[in-house]
Amino acid sequence: MSDDPFGFETRAIREGIHRTGEKEHSEALFPTSSFVFDSAEEAAARFAGEIPGNIYSRFTNPTVRTFEERLASLEGGERGIGFASGMGAITATFLGLLNAGDHVVASNSLFGSTTGLLNNIFARFGVRTTFVDPADGDAWSGAVGEATRMFFLETPSNPGMAVADIADLAQRAHKAGAWLVVDNCFCTPALQRPLELGADLVIHSATKYLDGQGRCVGGAVVGSEELAGGKVFPILRSAGITMSPFNAWVFLKGLETLSLRMERHCDNAEEVAAYLADRLGPERVRFPGLSNHPGHELARRQQSRFGGLLAFDLPGGRQDAFRFINALRIPSITANLGDAKTTITHPASTTHSRVSEAERQAGGVTEGLVRISAGLENAEDLKADLEQALVAAGLV
């Protein structure tokens, strides 16, 4: 379908389908570890790359390929690659693009595991990282050195909700001879397409909104055939950070409803953010959809909606945050996001507990910060639950 001018919603349902001789309507699931060849000569030719075809599910599986093709179409990329997790996708990207002695400029407001991966693992192999304010373009350029090979960011950021200018950073990265890699987990291609703004690679935790119901763990990288296919795919083939066919099939079902779900996530997040801004004061709520957010106008330009994530600061730090979270009845206390169920977490003690205090402060992860991923429940029910929890915790 990629040669036809179909809309996003149509491609999210139809792209990548290659029906078998059984003429199945739903995408086929291939739970097999390997594939057979008609002859020894065919096997040799497949392994040599002389003819296309499936070899081994570590790096070639029809169900996973359908997911990869569909997501690549939605992101506007030439090649998609599925991985066992979002962190697996990030790890493979770093392994594929970086060498010992290289330098990365990264946002100081990243998922805690990404920060830990750069600081605690890749640093051991001679990759140096400088962390900067994601919204300060001059800081990115100022951190560039002769060895800089990559700019890496999330926008909006996790959990600080900072918004970075993708087009501007793409220009700055390319001027420095570096690649721009954007984690698009929070927005998904339904709301934001970084490749169209100049990014070189897009990364996803398919575990989040792409699945949409908290069922499976997976990740993906999308970009050009030269970069994604030529540099990242060889890491998957050799290292085996492999997406399972079953998980790929679940993610395909998630993509079918992605556009519809993201609209409801955004609607609910806007209502919850407006409610919290009224009850706690707008200065305490971090949500790009609020007019006082420093990235509001930028988010309006580069996103189609403001997303389903928000965060807010409670004045009494961890004690107030825990009392409030424990008083809630609807949201699930879990570190996941992008689920049909509203989820809530205290980042400083969970997702960012393994990064240093200084790094948490730089990324805006305070002891009173609470992150909400607005689900698909009734918005009035969510607001009523937040109200009773604020009252129970003595915060209003």
LINLIN-V148526 format. One record per residue. N is the residue number from 1. RES is the residue in one small letter. SS is DSSP state (A for helix, B for strand, O for the rest). PSI is psi in whole degrees, -180 to 180 (none if undefined). Layout:
n->(N:N)
res->(RES:RES)
ss->(SS:SS)
psi->(PSI:PSI)
This chain:
n->(1:2:3:4:5:6:7:8:9:10:11:12:13:14:15:16:17:18:19:20:21:22:23:24:25:26:27:28:29:30:31:32:33:34:35:36:37:38:39:40:41:42:43:44:45:46:47:48:49:50:51:52:53:54:55:56:57:58:59:60:61:62:63:64:65:66:67:68:69:70:71:72:73:74:75:76:77:78:79:80:81:82:83:84:85:86:87:88:89:90:91:92:93:94:95:96:97:98:99:100:101:102:103:104:105:106:107:108:109:110:111:112:113:114:115:116:117:118:119:120:121:122:123:124:125:126:127:128:129:130:131:132:133:134:135:136:137:138:139:140:141:142:143:144:145:146:147:148:149:150:151:152:153:154:155:156:157:158:159:160:161:162:163:164:165:166:167:168:169:170:171:172:173:174:175:176:177:178:179:180:181:182:183:184:185:186:187:188:189:190:191:192:193:194:195:196:197:198:199:200:201:202:203:204:205:206:207:208:209:210:211:212:213:214:215:216:217:218:219:220:221:222:223:224:225:226:227:228:229:230:231:232:233:234:235:236:237:238:239:240:241:242:243:244:245:246:247:248:249:250:251:252:253:254:255:256:257:258:259:260:261:262:263:264:265:266:267:268:269:270:271:272:273:274:275:276:277:278:279:280:281:282:283:284:285:286:287:288:289:290:291:292:293:294:295:296:297:298:299:300:301:302:303:304:305:306:307:308:309:310:311:312:313:314:315:316:317:318:319:320:321:322:323:324:325:326:327:328:329:330:331:332:333:334:335:336:337:338:339:340:341:342:343:344:345:346:347:348:349:350:351:352:353:354:355:356:357:358:359:360:361:362:363:364:365:366:367:368:369:370:371:372:373:374:375:376:377:378:379:380:381:382:383:384:385:386:387:388:389:390:391:392:393:394:395:396)
res->(m:s:d:d:p:f:g:f:e:t:r:a:i:r:e:g:i:h:r:t:g:e:k:e:h:s:e:a:l:f:p:t:s:s:f:v:f:d:s:a:e:e:a:a:a:r:f:a:g:e:i:p:g:n:i:y:s:r:f:t:n:p:t:v:r:t:f:e:e:r:l:a:s:l:e:g:g:e:r:g:i:g:f:a:s:g:m:g:a:i:t:a:t:f:l:g:l:l:n:a:g:d:h:v:v:a:s:n:s:l:f:g:s:t:t:g:l:l:n:n:i:f:a:r:f:g:v:r:t:t:f:v:d:p:a:d:g:d:a:w:s:g:a:v:g:e:a:t:r:m:f:f:l:e:t:p:s:n:p:g:m:a:v:a:d:i:a:d:l:a:q:r:a:h:k:a:g:a:w:l:v:v:d:n:c:f:c:t:p:a:l:q:r:p:l:e:l:g:a:d:l:v:i:h:s:a:t:k:y:l:d:g:q:g:r:c:v:g:g:a:v:v:g:s:e:e:l:a:g:g:k:v:f:p:i:l:r:s:a:g:i:t:m:s:p:f:n:a:w:v:f:l:k:g:l:e:t:l:s:l:r:m:e:r:h:c:d:n:a:e:e:v:a:a:y:l:a:d:r:l:g:p:e:r:v:r:f:p:g:l:s:n:h:p:g:h:e:l:a:r:r:q:q:s:r:f:g:g:l:l:a:f:d:l:p:g:g:r:q:d:a:f:r:f:i:n:a:l:r:i:p:s:i:t:a:n:l:g:d:a:k:t:t:i:t:h:p:a:s:t:t:h:s:r:v:s:e:a:e:r:q:a:g:g:v:t:e:g:l:v:r:i:s:a:g:l:e:n:a:e:d:l:k:a:d:l:e:q:a:l:v:a:a:g:l:v)
ss->(O:O:O:O:O:O:O:A:A:A:A:A:A:A:O:O:O:O:O:O:O:O:O:O:O:O:O:O:O:O:O:O:O:B:O:O:O:O:O:A:A:A:A:A:A:A:A:O:O:O:O:O:O:O:O:B:O:O:O:O:O:A:A:A:A:A:A:A:A:A:A:A:A:A:A:O:O:O:B:B:B:B:B:O:O:A:A:A:A:A:A:A:A:A:A:A:A:O:O:O:O:O:B:B:B:B:B:O:O:O:O:A:A:A:A:A:A:A:A:A:A:A:A:A:A:O:O:B:B:B:B:B:O:O:O:O:A:A:A:A:A:A:O:O:O:O:O:B:B:B:B:B:B:B:O:O:O:O:O:O:O:O:O:O:O:A:A:A:A:A:A:A:A:A:A:O:O:O:B:B:B:B:B:O:O:O:O:A:A:A:A:O:O:A:A:A:A:O:O:O:B:B:B:B:B:O:O:O:O:O:O:O:O:O:O:O:O:O:B:B:B:B:B:O:A:A:A:A:A:A:A:A:A:A:A:A:A:A:A:O:O:O:O:O:A:A:A:A:A:A:A:A:A:A:A:A:O:A:A:A:A:A:A:A:A:A:A:A:A:A:A:A:A:A:A:A:A:A:A:A:O:A:A:A:B:B:O:O:O:O:O:O:O:O:O:A:A:A:A:A:A:A:O:O:O:O:O:O:B:B:B:B:B:O:O:O:A:A:A:A:A:A:A:A:A:A:A:O:O:O:O:B:B:O:O:O:O:O:O:O:O:O:B:B:B:O:A:A:A:O:O:O:O:O:O:O:A:A:A:A:A:A:O:O:O:O:O:O:B:B:B:B:B:O:O:O:O:O:A:A:A:A:A:A:A:A:A:A:A:A:A:A:O:O:O:O)
psi->(-11:-19:-6:149:50:155:170:-49:-37:-45:-33:-19:-34:-23:140:1:125:95:144:-178:-14:-12:42:149:-50:153:138:146:125:84:70:144:-31:175:149:159:151:-19:165:-33:-40:-41:-45:-40:-38:-47:-31:-8:17:-28:147:163:169:145:-58:138:-5:-30:-4:115:132:-37:-44:-39:-38:-45:-45:-43:-39:-46:-39:-40:-43:-34:-12:29:165:-30:133:147:125:146:169:-24:168:-41:-31:-39:-42:-45:-45:-36:-45:-44:-36:-30:-19:151:164:133:-10:162:138:135:124:155:142:7:78:164:137:-36:-32:-44:-44:-37:-44:-45:-39:-20:-59:-26:-31:-21:19:16:121:143:136:126:134:165:122:-26:-2:94:-39:-31:-37:-49:-37:-22:-8:138:-179:-28:4:125:-14:139:134:131:164:141:125:157:162:116:12:-15:27:146:126:148:100:-46:-43:-44:-30:-44:-43:-41:-47:-34:-33:1:28:162:148:120:127:124:113:25:-42:-36:-36:165:-11:-27:-23:135:92:-32:-35:-20:3:-5:154:-36:148:138:145:143:102:-15:-28:-118:-31:-41:-61:-9:18:37:-38:161:133:170:172:154:137:138:-155:161:-38:-45:-55:-47:-40:-30:-36:-42:-39:-28:-44:-46:-42:-38:-22:38:67:134:135:147:-40:-45:-40:-40:-41:-43:-34:-41:-36:-41:-30:-31:9:-49:-45:-45:-42:-34:-44:-40:-46:-43:-48:-40:-40:-41:-43:-43:-42:-40:-49:-36:-36:-39:-35:-17:134:-25:-17:-9:131:104:122:-19:-13:137:-22:-8:132:-22:16:-53:-37:-45:-37:-35:-44:-5:151:-26:175:-2:173:6:144:160:158:152:129:137:-28:15:-149:-38:-48:-41:-46:-42:-43:-50:-43:-20:-11:151:-31:-55:144:134:99:156:-7:166:172:21:158:-29:134:135:155:144:158:97:-39:-29:0:-91:-26:19:-20:2:160:160:-41:-41:-37:-45:-40:-34:6:19:90:168:-22:5:132:134:134:132:107:125:-153:13:177:127:-36:-36:-42:-45:-39:-37:-41:-39:-48:-32:-39:-41:-46:-34:0:32:-9:none)
